[in-house]
């Protein structure tokens, strides 16, 4: 039987970590409920095209990372929301119980190992 207390603790811990990571590279836009990457703060003006290109590449990397982190955060929030649901811990494809080790490794898992593959 799945220990939902342990799963909840893991989910809340990961949620806090993800929010911290997102705050480091982005800001939350309450108008569209999305995280948006922010450029790295630089104290000197940029006139060198190479420096500007590097800064643009860094911003693109941040944007990609925000997308990944936000997706994971949404998965975690959904799992927390559904934790008390009777279907929590059941594979959304085959409806069998998701393996306990898989749930401990990824408490937001929605499929069993077999269906994931």
Jmol script that loads the backbone (N, CA, C; Angstrom):
load data "model"
ATOM      1  N   UNK A   1       0.844  -1.184   0.000  1.00  0.00           N
ATOM      2  CA  UNK A   1       0.000   0.000   0.000  1.00  0.00           C
ATOM      3  C   UNK A   1       0.886   1.244   0.000  1.00  0.00           C
ATOM      4  N   UNK A   2       0.538   2.198  -0.784  1.00  0.00           N
ATOM      5  CA  UNK A   2       1.306   3.419  -0.946  1.00  0.00           C
ATOM      6  C   UNK A   2       1.190   4.301   0.301  1.00  0.00           C
ATOM      7  N   UNK A   3       2.346   4.720   0.829  1.00  0.00           N
ATOM      8  CA  UNK A   3       2.357   5.600   1.993  1.00  0.00           C
ATOM      9  C   UNK A   3       2.236   7.046   1.500  1.00  0.00           C
ATOM     10  N   UNK A   4       1.027   7.561   1.530  1.00  0.00           N
ATOM     11  CA  UNK A   4       0.756   8.894   0.978  1.00  0.00           C
ATOM     12  C   UNK A   4       1.422  10.003   1.790  1.00  0.00           C
ATOM     13  N   UNK A   5       1.683   9.757   3.054  1.00  0.00           N
ATOM     14  CA  UNK A   5       2.358  10.765   3.874  1.00  0.00           C
ATOM     15  C   UNK A   5       3.779  10.990   3.348  1.00  0.00           C
ATOM     16  N   UNK A   6       4.491   9.923   3.063  1.00  0.00           N
ATOM     17  CA  UNK A   6       5.853  10.034   2.528  1.00  0.00           C
ATOM     18  C   UNK A   6       5.820  10.674   1.145  1.00  0.00           C
ATOM     19  N   UNK A   7       4.872  10.264   0.329  1.00  0.00           N
ATOM     20  CA  UNK A   7       4.740  10.828  -1.017  1.00  0.00           C
ATOM     21  C   UNK A   7       4.465  12.327  -0.924  1.00  0.00           C
ATOM     22  N   UNK A   8       3.579  12.730  -0.030  1.00  0.00           N
ATOM     23  CA  UNK A   8       3.259  14.150   0.136  1.00  0.00           C
ATOM     24  C   UNK A   8       4.500  14.932   0.546  1.00  0.00           C
ATOM     25  N   UNK A   9       5.274  14.406   1.482  1.00  0.00           N
ATOM     26  CA  UNK A   9       6.503  15.079   1.915  1.00  0.00           C
ATOM     27  C   UNK A   9       7.471  15.254   0.752  1.00  0.00           C
ATOM     28  N   UNK A  10       7.628  14.208  -0.050  1.00  0.00           N
ATOM     29  CA  UNK A  10       8.519  14.284  -1.210  1.00  0.00           C
ATOM     30  C   UNK A  10       8.028  15.317  -2.224  1.00  0.00           C
ATOM     31  N   UNK A  11       6.731  15.329  -2.460  1.00  0.00           N
ATOM     32  CA  UNK A  11       6.158  16.293  -3.395  1.00  0.00           C
ATOM     33  C   UNK A  11       6.355  17.728  -2.908  1.00  0.00           C
ATOM     34  N   UNK A  12       6.092  17.957  -1.623  1.00  0.00           N
ATOM     35  CA  UNK A  12       6.253  19.307  -1.074  1.00  0.00           C
ATOM     36  C   UNK A  12       7.710  19.754  -1.085  1.00  0.00           C
ATOM     37  N   UNK A  13       8.613  18.830  -0.819  1.00  0.00           N
ATOM     38  CA  UNK A  13      10.045  19.142  -0.860  1.00  0.00           C
ATOM     39  C   UNK A  13      10.468  19.517  -2.279  1.00  0.00           C
ATOM     40  N   UNK A  14      10.037  18.720  -3.252  1.00  0.00           N
ATOM     41  CA  UNK A  14      10.393  19.025  -4.636  1.00  0.00           C
ATOM     42  C   UNK A  14       9.746  20.323  -5.109  1.00  0.00           C
ATOM     43  N   UNK A  15       8.526  20.575  -4.673  1.00  0.00           N
ATOM     44  CA  UNK A  15       7.857  21.835  -5.032  1.00  0.00           C
ATOM     45  C   UNK A  15       8.684  23.032  -4.561  1.00  0.00           C
ATOM     46  N   UNK A  16       9.152  22.985  -3.329  1.00  0.00           N
ATOM     47  CA  UNK A  16       9.957  24.083  -2.774  1.00  0.00           C
ATOM     48  C   UNK A  16      11.261  24.256  -3.560  1.00  0.00           C
ATOM     49  N   UNK A  17      11.899  23.166  -3.907  1.00  0.00           N
ATOM     50  CA  UNK A  17      13.144  23.239  -4.680  1.00  0.00           C
ATOM     51  C   UNK A  17      12.886  23.857  -6.051  1.00  0.00           C
ATOM     52  N   UNK A  18      11.844  23.396  -6.724  1.00  0.00           N
ATOM     53  CA  UNK A  18      11.521  23.909  -8.055  1.00  0.00           C
ATOM     54  C   UNK A  18      11.189  25.393  -8.028  1.00  0.00           C
ATOM     55  N   UNK A  19      10.422  25.812  -7.039  1.00  0.00           N
ATOM     56  CA  UNK A  19      10.077  27.229  -6.940  1.00  0.00           C
ATOM     57  C   UNK A  19      11.341  28.055  -6.709  1.00  0.00           C
ATOM     58  N   UNK A  20      12.233  27.567  -5.881  1.00  0.00           N
ATOM     59  CA  UNK A  20      13.498  28.260  -5.655  1.00  0.00           C
ATOM     60  C   UNK A  20      14.315  28.377  -6.930  1.00  0.00           C
ATOM     61  N   UNK A  21      14.389  27.297  -7.694  1.00  0.00           N
ATOM     62  CA  UNK A  21      15.126  27.324  -8.957  1.00  0.00           C
ATOM     63  C   UNK A  21      14.477  28.281  -9.949  1.00  0.00           C
ATOM     64  N   UNK A  22      13.166  28.265 -10.004  1.00  0.00           N
ATOM     65  CA  UNK A  22      12.464  29.171 -10.910  1.00  0.00           C
ATOM     66  C   UNK A  22      12.681  30.631 -10.516  1.00  0.00           C
ATOM     67  N   UNK A  23      12.670  30.921  -9.224  1.00  0.00           N
ATOM     68  CA  UNK A  23      12.876  32.294  -8.768  1.00  0.00           C
ATOM     69  C   UNK A  23      14.271  32.805  -9.113  1.00  0.00           C
ATOM     70  N   UNK A  24      15.239  31.900  -9.222  1.00  0.00           N
ATOM     71  CA  UNK A  24      16.612  32.290  -9.561  1.00  0.00           C
ATOM     72  C   UNK A  24      16.747  32.765 -11.006  1.00  0.00           C
ATOM     73  N   UNK A  25      15.897  32.250 -11.892  1.00  0.00           N
ATOM     74  CA  UNK A  25      16.082  32.547 -13.326  1.00  0.00           C
ATOM     75  C   UNK A  25      14.856  33.159 -13.988  1.00  0.00           C
ATOM     76  N   UNK A  26      13.794  33.356 -13.211  1.00  0.00           N
ATOM     77  CA  UNK A  26      12.563  33.854 -13.819  1.00  0.00           C
ATOM     78  C   UNK A  26      11.729  34.586 -12.785  1.00  0.00           C
ATOM     79  N   UNK A  27      10.600  35.085 -13.248  1.00  0.00           N
ATOM     80  CA  UNK A  27       9.629  35.691 -12.339  1.00  0.00           C
ATOM     81  C   UNK A  27       8.246  35.186 -12.730  1.00  0.00           C
ATOM     82  N   UNK A  28       7.362  35.148 -11.742  1.00  0.00           N
ATOM     83  CA  UNK A  28       6.014  34.659 -11.984  1.00  0.00           C
ATOM     84  C   UNK A  28       5.143  35.798 -12.466  1.00  0.00           C
ATOM     85  N   UNK A  29       4.468  35.577 -13.585  1.00  0.00           N
ATOM     86  CA  UNK A  29       3.560  36.565 -14.138  1.00  0.00           C
ATOM     87  C   UNK A  29       2.143  36.164 -13.724  1.00  0.00           C
ATOM     88  N   UNK A  30       1.559  36.919 -12.806  1.00  0.00           N
ATOM     89  CA  UNK A  30       0.231  36.569 -12.289  1.00  0.00           C
ATOM     90  C   UNK A  30      -0.883  36.822 -13.302  1.00  0.00           C
ATOM     91  N   UNK A  31      -0.596  37.577 -14.348  1.00  0.00           N
ATOM     92  CA  UNK A  31      -1.619  37.818 -15.371  1.00  0.00           C
ATOM     93  C   UNK A  31      -1.903  36.570 -16.197  1.00  0.00           C
ATOM     94  N   UNK A  32      -0.856  35.784 -16.476  1.00  0.00           N
ATOM     95  CA  UNK A  32      -1.065  34.571 -17.276  1.00  0.00           C
ATOM     96  C   UNK A  32      -0.704  33.294 -16.504  1.00  0.00           C
ATOM     97  N   UNK A  33      -0.377  33.455 -15.203  1.00  0.00           N
ATOM     98  CA  UNK A  33      -0.031  32.315 -14.346  1.00  0.00           C
ATOM     99  C   UNK A  33       1.106  31.472 -14.916  1.00  0.00           C
ATOM    100  N   UNK A  34       2.118  32.159 -15.444  1.00  0.00           N
ATOM    101  CA  UNK A  34       3.268  31.457 -16.003  1.00  0.00           C
ATOM    102  C   UNK A  34       4.557  32.076 -15.473  1.00  0.00           C
ATOM    103  N   UNK A  35       5.588  31.265 -15.440  1.00  0.00           N
ATOM    104  CA  UNK A  35       6.915  31.743 -15.111  1.00  0.00           C
ATOM    105  C   UNK A  35       7.568  32.244 -16.389  1.00  0.00           C
ATOM    106  N   UNK A  36       8.247  33.377 -16.319  1.00  0.00           N
ATOM    107  CA  UNK A  36       8.893  33.956 -17.494  1.00  0.00           C
ATOM    108  C   UNK A  36      10.359  34.216 -17.183  1.00  0.00           C
ATOM    109  N   UNK A  37      11.223  33.761 -18.060  1.00  0.00           N
ATOM    110  CA  UNK A  37      12.661  33.941 -17.872  1.00  0.00           C
ATOM    111  C   UNK A  37      13.002  35.423 -17.836  1.00  0.00           C
ATOM    112  N   UNK A  38      14.001  35.745 -17.034  1.00  0.00           N
ATOM    113  CA  UNK A  38      14.511  37.114 -16.981  1.00  0.00           C
ATOM    114  C   UNK A  38      15.997  37.057 -17.330  1.00  0.00           C
ATOM    115  N   UNK A  39      16.488  38.066 -18.033  1.00  0.00           N
ATOM    116  CA  UNK A  39      17.907  38.059 -18.384  1.00  0.00           C
ATOM    117  C   UNK A  39      18.780  38.230 -17.144  1.00  0.00           C
ATOM    118  N   UNK A  40      19.990  37.712 -17.231  1.00  0.00           N
ATOM    119  CA  UNK A  40      20.947  37.871 -16.144  1.00  0.00           C
ATOM    120  C   UNK A  40      21.287  39.350 -15.997  1.00  0.00           C
ATOM    121  N   UNK A  41      21.373  39.805 -14.769  1.00  0.00           N
ATOM    122  CA  UNK A  41      21.667  41.213 -14.508  1.00  0.00           C
ATOM    123  C   UNK A  41      23.158  41.461 -14.720  1.00  0.00           C
ATOM    124  N   UNK A  42      23.465  42.454 -15.556  1.00  0.00           N
ATOM    125  CA  UNK A  42      24.846  42.843 -15.824  1.00  0.00           C
ATOM    126  C   UNK A  42      24.956  44.330 -15.534  1.00  0.00           C
ATOM    127  N   UNK A  43      25.991  44.697 -14.782  1.00  0.00           N
ATOM    128  CA  UNK A  43      26.129  46.078 -14.318  1.00  0.00           C
ATOM    129  C   UNK A  43      26.734  47.032 -15.346  1.00  0.00           C
ATOM    130  N   UNK A  44      27.295  46.509 -16.418  1.00  0.00           N
ATOM    131  CA  UNK A  44      27.941  47.387 -17.400  1.00  0.00           C
ATOM    132  C   UNK A  44      27.175  47.320 -18.713  1.00  0.00           C
ATOM    133  N   UNK A  45      27.158  48.417 -19.451  1.00  0.00           N
ATOM    134  CA  UNK A  45      26.476  48.395 -20.746  1.00  0.00           C
ATOM    135  C   UNK A  45      27.229  47.496 -21.735  1.00  0.00           C
ATOM    136  N   UNK A  46      26.487  46.899 -22.633  1.00  0.00           N
ATOM    137  CA  UNK A  46      27.094  46.009 -23.628  1.00  0.00           C
ATOM    138  C   UNK A  46      27.138  46.708 -24.975  1.00  0.00           C
ATOM    139  N   UNK A  47      28.323  46.780 -25.536  1.00  0.00           N
ATOM    140  CA  UNK A  47      28.428  47.337 -26.871  1.00  0.00           C
ATOM    141  C   UNK A  47      29.066  46.334 -27.818  1.00  0.00           C
ATOM    142  N   UNK A  48      29.732  45.359 -27.267  1.00  0.00           N
ATOM    143  CA  UNK A  48      30.383  44.326 -28.067  1.00  0.00           C
ATOM    144  C   UNK A  48      29.320  43.338 -28.578  1.00  0.00           C
ATOM    145  N   UNK A  49      29.241  43.155 -29.895  1.00  0.00           N
ATOM    146  CA  UNK A  49      28.238  42.222 -30.441  1.00  0.00           C
ATOM    147  C   UNK A  49      28.396  40.793 -29.907  1.00  0.00           C
ATOM    148  N   UNK A  50      29.626  40.382 -29.628  1.00  0.00           N
ATOM    149  CA  UNK A  50      29.835  39.030 -29.088  1.00  0.00           C
ATOM    150  C   UNK A  50      29.247  38.908 -27.687  1.00  0.00           C
ATOM    151  N   UNK A  51      29.421  39.951 -26.875  1.00  0.00           N
ATOM    152  CA  UNK A  51      28.830  39.931 -25.533  1.00  0.00           C
ATOM    153  C   UNK A  51      27.308  39.914 -25.614  1.00  0.00           C
ATOM    154  N   UNK A  52      26.765  40.672 -26.541  1.00  0.00           N
ATOM    155  CA  UNK A  52      25.306  40.697 -26.713  1.00  0.00           C
ATOM    156  C   UNK A  52      24.800  39.328 -27.173  1.00  0.00           C
ATOM    157  N   UNK A  53      25.535  38.680 -28.063  1.00  0.00           N
ATOM    158  CA  UNK A  53      25.149  37.357 -28.537  1.00  0.00           C
ATOM    159  C   UNK A  53      25.213  36.342 -27.394  1.00  0.00           C
ATOM    160  N   UNK A  54      26.264  36.437 -26.584  1.00  0.00           N
ATOM    161  CA  UNK A  54      26.388  35.537 -25.433  1.00  0.00           C
ATOM    162  C   UNK A  54      25.222  35.734 -24.463  1.00  0.00           C
ATOM    163  N   UNK A  55      24.860  36.975 -24.246  1.00  0.00           N
ATOM    164  CA  UNK A  55      23.756  37.267 -23.330  1.00  0.00           C
ATOM    165  C   UNK A  55      22.433  36.726 -23.885  1.00  0.00           C
ATOM    166  N   UNK A  56      22.244  36.856 -25.198  1.00  0.00           N
ATOM    167  CA  UNK A  56      21.035  36.323 -25.822  1.00  0.00           C
ATOM    168  C   UNK A  56      20.997  34.798 -25.682  1.00  0.00           C
ATOM    169  N   UNK A  57      22.134  34.131 -25.897  1.00  0.00           N
ATOM    170  CA  UNK A  57      22.188  32.672 -25.755  1.00  0.00           C
ATOM    171  C   UNK A  57      21.887  32.260 -24.313  1.00  0.00           C
ATOM    172  N   UNK A  58      22.406  33.009 -23.361  1.00  0.00           N
ATOM    173  CA  UNK A  58      22.135  32.731 -21.949  1.00  0.00           C
ATOM    174  C   UNK A  58      20.641  32.877 -21.657  1.00  0.00           C
ATOM    175  N   UNK A  59      20.022  33.904 -22.209  1.00  0.00           N
ATOM    176  CA  UNK A  59      18.588  34.108 -22.004  1.00  0.00           C
ATOM    177  C   UNK A  59      17.787  32.959 -22.626  1.00  0.00           C
ATOM    178  N   UNK A  60      18.193  32.507 -23.796  1.00  0.00           N
ATOM    179  CA  UNK A  60      17.510  31.378 -24.437  1.00  0.00           C
ATOM    180  C   UNK A  60      17.640  30.119 -23.592  1.00  0.00           C
ATOM    181  N   UNK A  61      18.820  29.912 -23.004  1.00  0.00           N
ATOM    182  CA  UNK A  61      19.018  28.754 -22.128  1.00  0.00           C
ATOM    183  C   UNK A  61      18.125  28.858 -20.894  1.00  0.00           C
ATOM    184  N   UNK A  62      18.030  30.054 -20.338  1.00  0.00           N
ATOM    185  CA  UNK A  62      17.151  30.271 -19.188  1.00  0.00           C
ATOM    186  C   UNK A  62      15.697  29.987 -19.568  1.00  0.00           C
ATOM    187  N   UNK A  63      15.287  30.454 -20.733  1.00  0.00           N
ATOM    188  CA  UNK A  63      13.909  30.237 -21.184  1.00  0.00           C
ATOM    189  C   UNK A  63      13.608  28.745 -21.310  1.00  0.00           C
ATOM    190  N   UNK A  64      14.552  28.003 -21.858  1.00  0.00           N
ATOM    191  CA  UNK A  64      14.368  26.552 -21.979  1.00  0.00           C
ATOM    192  C   UNK A  64      14.274  25.894 -20.614  1.00  0.00           C
ATOM    193  N   UNK A  65      15.137  26.321 -19.694  1.00  0.00           N
ATOM    194  CA  UNK A  65      15.133  25.746 -18.356  1.00  0.00           C
ATOM    195  C   UNK A  65      13.830  26.093 -17.633  1.00  0.00           C
ATOM    196  N   UNK A  66      13.320  27.294 -17.820  1.00  0.00           N
ATOM    197  CA  UNK A  66      12.049  27.676 -17.202  1.00  0.00           C
ATOM    198  C   UNK A  66      10.935  26.761 -17.699  1.00  0.00           C
ATOM    199  N   UNK A  67      10.926  26.473 -18.979  1.00  0.00           N
ATOM    200  CA  UNK A  67       9.909  25.589 -19.550  1.00  0.00           C
ATOM    201  C   UNK A  67       9.951  24.210 -18.891  1.00  0.00           C
ATOM    202  N   UNK A  68      11.150  23.674 -18.728  1.00  0.00           N
ATOM    203  CA  UNK A  68      11.316  22.348 -18.125  1.00  0.00           C
ATOM    204  C   UNK A  68      10.897  22.364 -16.656  1.00  0.00           C
ATOM    205  N   UNK A  69      11.394  23.363 -15.919  1.00  0.00           N
ATOM    206  CA  UNK A  69      11.074  23.447 -14.492  1.00  0.00           C
ATOM    207  C   UNK A  69       9.587  23.692 -14.253  1.00  0.00           C
ATOM    208  N   UNK A  70       8.983  24.549 -15.077  1.00  0.00           N
ATOM    209  CA  UNK A  70       7.554  24.837 -14.912  1.00  0.00           C
ATOM    210  C   UNK A  70       6.707  23.601 -15.194  1.00  0.00           C
ATOM    211  N   UNK A  71       7.076  22.819 -16.187  1.00  0.00           N
ATOM    212  CA  UNK A  71       6.352  21.576 -16.495  1.00  0.00           C
ATOM    213  C   UNK A  71       6.410  20.629 -15.297  1.00  0.00           C
ATOM    214  N   UNK A  72       7.615  20.480 -14.732  1.00  0.00           N
ATOM    215  CA  UNK A  72       7.766  19.594 -13.581  1.00  0.00           C
ATOM    216  C   UNK A  72       6.977  20.125 -12.379  1.00  0.00           C
ATOM    217  N   UNK A  73       7.030  21.439 -12.158  1.00  0.00           N
ATOM    218  CA  UNK A  73       6.279  22.037 -11.056  1.00  0.00           C
ATOM    219  C   UNK A  73       4.784  21.784 -11.236  1.00  0.00           C
ATOM    220  N   UNK A  74       4.284  21.923 -12.442  1.00  0.00           N
ATOM    221  CA  UNK A  74       2.860  21.668 -12.696  1.00  0.00           C
ATOM    222  C   UNK A  74       2.508  20.209 -12.425  1.00  0.00           C
ATOM    223  N   UNK A  75       3.418  19.283 -12.767  1.00  0.00           N
ATOM    224  CA  UNK A  75       3.190  17.862 -12.469  1.00  0.00           C
ATOM    225  C   UNK A  75       3.114  17.637 -10.957  1.00  0.00           C
ATOM    226  N   UNK A  76       4.020  18.297 -10.231  1.00  0.00           N
ATOM    227  CA  UNK A  76       4.050  18.171  -8.771  1.00  0.00           C
ATOM    228  C   UNK A  76       2.768  18.750  -8.161  1.00  0.00           C
ATOM    229  N   UNK A  77       2.358  19.929  -8.629  1.00  0.00           N
ATOM    230  CA  UNK A  77       1.139  20.560  -8.106  1.00  0.00           C
ATOM    231  C   UNK A  77      -0.094  19.699  -8.389  1.00  0.00           C
ATOM    232  N   UNK A  78      -0.144  19.101  -9.576  1.00  0.00           N
ATOM    233  CA  UNK A  78      -1.262  18.215  -9.910  1.00  0.00           C
ATOM    234  C   UNK A  78      -1.272  16.996  -8.989  1.00  0.00           C
ATOM    235  N   UNK A  79      -0.104  16.430  -8.738  1.00  0.00           N
ATOM    236  CA  UNK A  79      -0.019  15.265  -7.851  1.00  0.00           C
ATOM    237  C   UNK A  79      -0.473  15.642  -6.433  1.00  0.00           C
ATOM    238  N   UNK A  80      -0.045  16.802  -5.949  1.00  0.00           N
ATOM    239  CA  UNK A  80      -0.477  17.244  -4.616  1.00  0.00           C
ATOM    240  C   UNK A  80      -1.991  17.437  -4.564  1.00  0.00           C
ATOM    241  N   UNK A  81      -2.529  17.991  -5.628  1.00  0.00           N
ATOM    242  CA  UNK A  81      -3.981  18.225  -5.698  1.00  0.00           C
ATOM    243  C   UNK A  81      -4.754  16.905  -5.682  1.00  0.00           C
ATOM    244  N   UNK A  82      -4.193  15.897  -6.349  1.00  0.00           N
ATOM    245  CA  UNK A  82      -4.890  14.617  -6.500  1.00  0.00           C
ATOM    246  C   UNK A  82      -4.499  13.579  -5.457  1.00  0.00           C
ATOM    247  N   UNK A  83      -3.664  13.946  -4.522  1.00  0.00           N
ATOM    248  CA  UNK A  83      -3.136  12.992  -3.548  1.00  0.00           C
ATOM    249  C   UNK A  83      -4.241  12.247  -2.793  1.00  0.00           C
ATOM    250  N   UNK A  84      -5.309  12.911  -2.470  1.00  0.00           N
ATOM    251  CA  UNK A  84      -6.394  12.272  -1.719  1.00  0.00           C
ATOM    252  C   UNK A  84      -7.441  11.611  -2.619  1.00  0.00           C
ATOM    253  N   UNK A  85      -7.245  11.715  -3.908  1.00  0.00           N
ATOM    254  CA  UNK A  85      -8.132  11.080  -4.867  1.00  0.00           C
ATOM    255  C   UNK A  85      -7.931   9.564  -4.805  1.00  0.00           C
ATOM    256  N   UNK A  86      -8.978   8.802  -4.928  1.00  0.00           N
ATOM    257  CA  UNK A  86      -8.865   7.336  -4.831  1.00  0.00           C
ATOM    258  C   UNK A  86      -8.044   6.745  -5.978  1.00  0.00           C
ATOM    259  N   UNK A  87      -7.902   7.476  -7.076  1.00  0.00           N
ATOM    260  CA  UNK A  87      -7.130   6.979  -8.211  1.00  0.00           C
ATOM    261  C   UNK A  87      -5.655   7.360  -8.142  1.00  0.00           C
ATOM    262  N   UNK A  88      -5.252   8.133  -7.118  1.00  0.00           N
ATOM    263  CA  UNK A  88      -3.853   8.509  -7.002  1.00  0.00           C
ATOM    264  C   UNK A  88      -3.002   7.250  -6.808  1.00  0.00           C
ATOM    265  N   UNK A  89      -1.937   7.160  -7.561  1.00  0.00           N
ATOM    266  CA  UNK A  89      -1.057   5.999  -7.476  1.00  0.00           C
ATOM    267  C   UNK A  89      -1.436   4.880  -8.425  1.00  0.00           C
ATOM    268  N   UNK A  90      -2.513   5.117  -9.193  1.00  0.00           N
ATOM    269  CA  UNK A  90      -2.912   4.139 -10.207  1.00  0.00           C
ATOM    270  C   UNK A  90      -2.474   4.649 -11.572  1.00  0.00           C
ATOM    271  N   UNK A  91      -2.005   3.747 -12.406  1.00  0.00           N
ATOM    272  CA  UNK A  91      -1.562   4.087 -13.756  1.00  0.00           C
ATOM    273  C   UNK A  91      -2.743   4.626 -14.556  1.00  0.00           C
ATOM    274  N   UNK A  92      -2.533   5.769 -15.186  1.00  0.00           N
ATOM    275  CA  UNK A  92      -3.625   6.366 -15.952  1.00  0.00           C
ATOM    276  C   UNK A  92      -3.923   5.596 -17.231  1.00  0.00           C
ATOM    277  N   UNK A  93      -3.051   4.658 -17.610  1.00  0.00           N
ATOM    278  CA  UNK A  93      -3.277   3.884 -18.833  1.00  0.00           C
ATOM    279  C   UNK A  93      -3.918   2.532 -18.519  1.00  0.00           C
ATOM    280  N   UNK A  94      -3.252   1.727 -17.672  1.00  0.00           N
ATOM    281  CA  UNK A  94      -3.753   0.365 -17.407  1.00  0.00           C
ATOM    282  C   UNK A  94      -4.555   0.254 -16.111  1.00  0.00           C
ATOM    283  N   UNK A  95      -4.556   1.332 -15.314  1.00  0.00           N
ATOM    284  CA  UNK A  95      -5.314   1.415 -14.049  1.00  0.00           C
ATOM    285  C   UNK A  95      -4.771   0.507 -12.941  1.00  0.00           C
ATOM    286  N   UNK A  96      -3.581  -0.101 -13.151  1.00  0.00           N
ATOM    287  CA  UNK A  96      -2.954  -0.899 -12.106  1.00  0.00           C
ATOM    288  C   UNK A  96      -2.176   0.030 -11.183  1.00  0.00           C
ATOM    289  N   UNK A  97      -1.871  -0.476  -9.983  1.00  0.00           N
ATOM    290  CA  UNK A  97      -1.115   0.339  -9.030  1.00  0.00           C
ATOM    291  C   UNK A  97       0.299   0.573  -9.551  1.00  0.00           C
ATOM    292  N   UNK A  98       0.750   1.809  -9.463  1.00  0.00           N
ATOM    293  CA  UNK A  98       2.111   2.158  -9.860  1.00  0.00           C
ATOM    294  C   UNK A  98       3.059   1.600  -8.799  1.00  0.00           C
ATOM    295  N   UNK A  99       4.171   1.050  -9.246  1.00  0.00           N
ATOM    296  CA  UNK A  99       5.136   0.430  -8.355  1.00  0.00           C
ATOM    297  C   UNK A  99       5.586   1.411  -7.268  1.00  0.00           C
ATOM    298  N   UNK A 100       5.701   0.901  -6.036  1.00  0.00           N
ATOM    299  CA  UNK A 100       6.071   1.763  -4.912  1.00  0.00           C
ATOM    300  C   UNK A 100       7.438   2.410  -5.115  1.00  0.00           C
ATOM    301  N   UNK A 101       8.402   1.670  -5.601  1.00  0.00           N
ATOM    302  CA  UNK A 101       9.733   2.246  -5.838  1.00  0.00           C
ATOM    303  C   UNK A 101       9.679   3.358  -6.877  1.00  0.00           C
ATOM    304  N   UNK A 102       8.842   3.187  -7.882  1.00  0.00           N
ATOM    305  CA  UNK A 102       8.689   4.239  -8.892  1.00  0.00           C
ATOM    306  C   UNK A 102       8.064   5.490  -8.269  1.00  0.00           C
ATOM    307  N   UNK A 103       7.061   5.304  -7.438  1.00  0.00           N
ATOM    308  CA  UNK A 103       6.410   6.446  -6.788  1.00  0.00           C
ATOM    309  C   UNK A 103       7.358   7.153  -5.820  1.00  0.00           C
ATOM    310  N   UNK A 104       8.234   6.390  -5.161  1.00  0.00           N
ATOM    311  CA  UNK A 104       9.198   7.006  -4.261  1.00  0.00           C
ATOM    312  C   UNK A 104      10.246   7.790  -5.050  1.00  0.00           C
ATOM    313  N   UNK A 105      10.613   7.279  -6.218  1.00  0.00           N
ATOM    314  CA  UNK A 105      11.599   7.965  -7.061  1.00  0.00           C
ATOM    315  C   UNK A 105      10.980   9.168  -7.765  1.00  0.00           C
ATOM    316  N   UNK A 106       9.735   9.015  -8.185  1.00  0.00           N
ATOM    317  CA  UNK A 106       9.029  10.087  -8.893  1.00  0.00           C
ATOM    318  C   UNK A 106       7.594  10.147  -8.370  1.00  0.00           C
ATOM    319  N   UNK A 107       7.397  10.888  -7.274  1.00  0.00           N
ATOM    320  CA  UNK A 107       6.068  10.889  -6.653  1.00  0.00           C
ATOM    321  C   UNK A 107       4.966  11.503  -7.510  1.00  0.00           C
ATOM    322  N   UNK A 108       5.325  12.108  -8.620  1.00  0.00           N
ATOM    323  CA  UNK A 108       4.315  12.663  -9.525  1.00  0.00           C
ATOM    324  C   UNK A 108       4.038  11.723 -10.701  1.00  0.00           C
ATOM    325  N   UNK A 109       4.585  10.520 -10.652  1.00  0.00           N
ATOM    326  CA  UNK A 109       4.404   9.559 -11.745  1.00  0.00           C
ATOM    327  C   UNK A 109       2.916   9.289 -11.968  1.00  0.00           C
ATOM    328  N   UNK A 110       2.547   9.192 -13.241  1.00  0.00           N
ATOM    329  CA  UNK A 110       1.150   8.929 -13.586  1.00  0.00           C
ATOM    330  C   UNK A 110       0.975   7.596 -14.296  1.00  0.00           C
ATOM    331  N   UNK A 111       2.105   6.937 -14.593  1.00  0.00           N
ATOM    332  CA  UNK A 111       2.043   5.641 -15.270  1.00  0.00           C
ATOM    333  C   UNK A 111       2.969   4.654 -14.572  1.00  0.00           C
ATOM    334  N   UNK A 112       2.658   3.381 -14.709  1.00  0.00           N
ATOM    335  CA  UNK A 112       3.533   2.341 -14.196  1.00  0.00           C
ATOM    336  C   UNK A 112       4.734   2.195 -15.149  1.00  0.00           C
ATOM    337  N   UNK A 113       5.719   1.420 -14.716  1.00  0.00           N
ATOM    338  CA  UNK A 113       6.921   1.244 -15.544  1.00  0.00           C
ATOM    339  C   UNK A 113       6.575   0.655 -16.907  1.00  0.00           C
ATOM    340  N   UNK A 114       5.708  -0.343 -16.898  1.00  0.00           N
ATOM    341  CA  UNK A 114       5.351  -1.035 -18.139  1.00  0.00           C
ATOM    342  C   UNK A 114       4.696  -0.099 -19.147  1.00  0.00           C
ATOM    343  N   UNK A 115       3.771   0.710 -18.685  1.00  0.00           N
ATOM    344  CA  UNK A 115       3.057   1.622 -19.603  1.00  0.00           C
ATOM    345  C   UNK A 115       3.932   2.806 -20.013  1.00  0.00           C
ATOM    346  N   UNK A 116       4.874   3.181 -19.180  1.00  0.00           N
ATOM    347  CA  UNK A 116       5.770   4.286 -19.519  1.00  0.00           C
ATOM    348  C   UNK A 116       6.615   3.923 -20.729  1.00  0.00           C
ATOM    349  N   UNK A 117       7.030   2.669 -20.768  1.00  0.00           N
ATOM    350  CA  UNK A 117       7.871   2.189 -21.871  1.00  0.00           C
ATOM    351  C   UNK A 117       7.023   1.994 -23.099  1.00  0.00           C
TER     352      UNK A 117
END
end "model"
wireframe off; spacefill off
backbone 0.3
color backbone group
